[in-house]
Amino acid sequence: MAHFTWKDTGLTADCASLDAMAARFEEAAALMRRMAAEGFWLERQADGPHINHADPAVFEAYGFVNEESPERQLTLLA
């Protein structure tokens, strides 16, 4: 199943103030709420949390990169 990992490694590097950091958190929270409303869910895996969606078209519409292994992606297409 298509999935990706949410990472925000640039938070402290990109934001010059606490207000800027708060704004980034608020934007991320709004996006996560919209994603949840559209059927995305969080699944805990051994390699970390995966954000999934059952419909590949919805997943692609967000522009996310599928982190599923290439072998698994080919299996899903077959």
ZAFITI-284583 format. One record per atom (N, C-alpha, C): residue number from 1; z, y, x; residue in one letter. Coordinates in Angstrom, 1 decimal. Example, Ala and Ser with C-alpha at 12.3 -4.5 7.8 and 13.67 -1.06 7.14 Angstrom:
// ZAFITI-284583
    k       w       v       u  r
    1     7.8    -5.7    13.2  a
    1     7.8    -4.5    12.3  a
    1     7.8    -3.3    13.2  a
    2     7.1    -2.2    12.8  s
    2     7.1    -1.1    13.7  s
    2     7.9     0.0    12.9  s
//
This chain:
// ZAFITI-284583
    k       w       v       u  r
    1     0.0    -1.2     0.8  m
    1     0.0     0.0     0.0  m
    1     0.0     1.2     0.9  m
    2    -0.8     2.2     0.5  a
    2    -0.8     3.5     1.2  a
    2     0.5     4.1     1.3  a
    3     0.9     4.5     2.5  h
    3     2.2     5.2     2.7  h
    3     2.1     6.2     3.9  h
    4     3.0     7.1     3.9  f
    4     3.2     8.0     5.1  f
    4     4.6     8.3     5.3  f
    5     5.0     8.8     6.4  t
    5     6.3     9.2     6.8  t
    5     6.4    10.7     6.9  t
    6     7.4    11.3     6.2  w
    6     7.6    12.7     6.1  w
    6     8.3    13.1     7.4  w
    7     7.7    14.0     8.2  k
    7     8.4    14.5     9.4  k
    7     8.2    16.0     9.5  k
    8     9.3    16.7     9.8  d
    8     9.2    18.1    10.0  d
    8     9.9    18.4    11.3  d
    9     9.2    18.1    12.4  t
    9     9.7    18.3    13.7  t
    9     9.6    19.7    14.2  t
   10     8.8    20.5    13.5  g
   10     8.7    21.9    13.9  g
   10     9.6    22.9    13.3  g
   11    10.5    22.4    12.5  l
   11    11.4    23.3    11.7  l
   11    12.1    24.3    12.6  l
   12    12.8    23.9    13.6  t
   12    13.5    24.9    14.5  t
   12    12.5    25.5    15.5  t
   13    11.4    24.9    15.8  a
   13    10.4    25.5    16.8  a
   13     9.6    26.6    16.1  a
   14     9.3    26.4    14.8  d
   14     8.4    27.3    14.1  d
   14     9.1    28.4    13.4  d
   15    10.3    28.3    13.1  c
   15    11.0    29.2    12.2  c
   15    11.9    30.1    13.1  c
   16    11.7    31.4    12.9  a
   16    12.4    32.4    13.8  a
   16    13.7    32.8    13.2  a
   17    14.0    32.4    12.0  s
   17    15.3    32.9    11.4  s
   17    15.8    31.8    10.4  s
   18    17.1    32.0    10.0  l
   18    17.6    31.1     9.0  l
   18    16.9    31.2     7.6  l
   19    16.5    32.5     7.3  d
   19    15.7    32.7     6.1  d
   19    14.4    32.0     6.1  d
   20    13.7    32.0     7.3  a
   20    12.5    31.2     7.4  a
   20    12.7    29.7     7.3  a
   21    13.8    29.2     7.8  m
   21    14.1    27.8     7.7  m
   21    14.4    27.5     6.2  m
   22    15.1    28.3     5.5  a
   22    15.5    28.1     4.1  a
   22    14.2    28.1     3.3  a
   23    13.3    29.0     3.6  a
   23    12.0    29.0     2.8  a
   23    11.2    27.7     3.0  a
   24    11.2    27.2     4.3  r
   24    10.5    26.0     4.5  r
   24    11.1    24.8     3.8  r
   25    12.4    24.8     3.8  f
   25    13.1    23.7     3.0  f
   25    12.8    23.8     1.5  f
   26    12.8    25.0     1.0  e
   26    12.5    25.2    -0.4  e
   26    11.0    24.8    -0.8  e
   27    10.1    25.1     0.1  e
   27     8.7    24.7    -0.1  e
   27     8.6    23.2    -0.1  e
   28     9.3    22.6     0.9  a
   28     9.2    21.1     1.0  a
   28     9.9    20.5    -0.2  a
   29    11.0    21.0    -0.7  a
   29    11.6    20.5    -1.9  a
   29    10.7    20.6    -3.1  a
   30    10.0    21.7    -3.3  a
   30     9.1    21.9    -4.4  a
   30     8.0    20.8    -4.3  a
   31     7.5    20.6    -3.1  l
   31     6.4    19.6    -3.0  l
   31     6.9    18.2    -3.3  l
   32     8.1    17.9    -2.8  m
   32     8.7    16.6    -3.1  m
   32     8.9    16.3    -4.6  m
   33     9.4    17.4    -5.3  r
   33     9.6    17.2    -6.7  r
   33     8.3    17.0    -7.4  r
   34     7.2    17.7    -7.0  r
   34     5.9    17.6    -7.6  r
   34     5.4    16.2    -7.4  r
   35     5.6    15.7    -6.1  m
   35     5.1    14.3    -5.8  m
   35     5.9    13.3    -6.6  m
   36     7.2    13.5    -6.8  a
   36     7.9    12.5    -7.6  a
   36     7.4    12.5    -9.0  a
   37     7.1    13.7    -9.6  a
   37     6.6    13.8   -10.9  a
   37     5.2    13.1   -11.1  a
   38     4.5    13.0   -10.0  e
   38     3.2    12.4   -10.0  e
   38     3.1    11.0    -9.6  e
   39     4.3    10.4    -9.5  g
   39     4.4     8.9    -9.2  g
   39     4.7     8.5    -7.8  g
   40     4.9     9.4    -6.9  f
   40     5.2     8.9    -5.5  f
   40     6.7     8.4    -5.5  f
   41     7.0     7.5    -4.6  w
   41     8.4     7.0    -4.5  w
   41     8.7     6.8    -3.0  w
   42    10.0     6.7    -2.7  l
   42    10.5     6.5    -1.4  l
   42    10.9     5.0    -1.3  l
   43    10.4     4.4    -0.2  e
   43    10.8     3.0     0.0  e
   43    11.3     2.9     1.4  e
   44    12.5     2.3     1.5  r
   44    13.1     2.1     2.9  r
   44    12.6     0.8     3.5  r
   45    12.1     1.0     4.7  q
   45    11.5    -0.1     5.5  q
   45    12.3    -0.2     6.8  q
   46    12.1    -1.3     7.6  a
   46    12.7    -1.5     8.9  a
   46    12.3    -0.4     9.8  a
   47    11.1     0.1     9.7  d
   47    10.6     1.2    10.7  d
   47    10.8     2.6    10.1  d
   48    11.6     2.7     9.0  g
   48    11.9     4.0     8.5  g
   48    11.4     4.1     7.0  g
   49    11.7     5.3     6.4  p
   49    11.3     5.5     5.0  p
   49     9.9     5.7     4.9  p
   50     9.2     5.1     3.9  h
   50     7.8     5.3     3.6  h
   50     7.7     6.0     2.2  h
   51     6.8     6.9     2.2  i
   51     6.5     7.6     0.9  i
   51     5.2     6.9     0.4  i
   52     5.3     6.3    -0.8  n
   52     4.2     5.5    -1.3  n
   52     3.6     6.1    -2.6  n
   53     2.4     5.6    -3.0  h
   53     1.9     5.8    -4.3  h
   53     0.9     4.7    -4.6  h
   54     1.0     4.2    -5.8  a
   54     0.2     3.0    -6.1  a
   54    -1.3     3.3    -6.3  a
   55    -1.6     4.5    -6.6  d
   55    -3.0     4.9    -6.8  d
   55    -3.6     5.6    -5.5  d
   56    -4.5     4.9    -4.8  p
   56    -5.0     5.5    -3.6  p
   56    -5.7     6.9    -3.8  p
   57    -6.3     7.1    -5.0  a
   57    -7.0     8.3    -5.3  a
   57    -6.0     9.5    -5.3  a
   58    -4.8     9.3    -5.9  v
   58    -3.8    10.3    -5.9  v
   58    -3.3    10.6    -4.5  v
   59    -3.0     9.5    -3.8  f
   59    -2.6     9.6    -2.4  f
   59    -3.6    10.5    -1.6  f
   60    -4.8    10.2    -1.7  e
   60    -5.9    10.9    -1.0  e
   60    -6.0    12.3    -1.4  e
   61    -5.8    12.6    -2.7  a
   61    -5.9    13.9    -3.3  a
   61    -4.9    14.9    -2.6  a
   62    -3.8    14.4    -2.1  y
   62    -2.8    15.2    -1.4  y
   62    -3.2    15.4     0.0  y
   63    -4.2    14.7     0.5  g
   63    -4.6    14.8     1.9  g
   63    -3.7    14.1     2.9  g
   64    -2.9    13.2     2.4  f
   64    -2.0    12.4     3.4  f
   64    -2.8    11.4     4.2  f
   65    -2.3    11.1     5.3  v
   65    -2.9    10.1     6.2  v
   65    -2.2     8.8     5.9  v
   66    -3.0     7.8     5.6  n
   66    -2.4     6.5     5.3  n
   66    -1.9     5.9     6.6  n
   67    -0.6     5.6     6.7  e
   67    -0.1     5.0     7.9  e
   67     0.0     3.4     7.9  e
   68    -0.6     2.9     6.8  e
   68    -0.7     1.4     6.8  e
   68    -1.5     0.9     7.9  e
   69    -1.2    -0.3     8.4  s
   69    -1.9    -0.8     9.6  s
   69    -3.4    -1.0     9.2  s
   70    -4.3    -0.8    10.2  p
   70    -5.8    -1.0     9.9  p
   70    -6.1    -2.3     9.2  p
   71    -5.4    -3.4     9.7  e
   71    -5.7    -4.7     9.1  e
   71    -5.3    -4.7     7.6  e
   72    -4.2    -4.1     7.3  r
   72    -3.7    -4.1     5.9  r
   72    -4.7    -3.2     5.1  r
   73    -5.1    -2.1     5.6  q
   73    -6.1    -1.2     4.9  q
   73    -7.3    -1.9     4.5  q
   74    -7.8    -2.8     5.5  l
   74    -9.1    -3.5     5.2  l
   74    -8.8    -4.6     4.1  l
   75    -7.6    -5.2     4.1  t
   75    -7.2    -6.2     3.1  t
   75    -7.2    -5.5     1.7  t
   76    -6.7    -4.3     1.7  l
   76    -6.7    -3.6     0.4  l
   76    -8.1    -3.3    -0.1  l
   77    -9.0    -3.0     0.7  l
   77   -10.4    -2.7     0.3  l
   77   -11.2    -3.9    -0.1  l
   78   -10.8    -5.1     0.4  a
   78   -11.6    -6.3     0.1  a
   78   -11.3    -6.8    -1.3  a
//
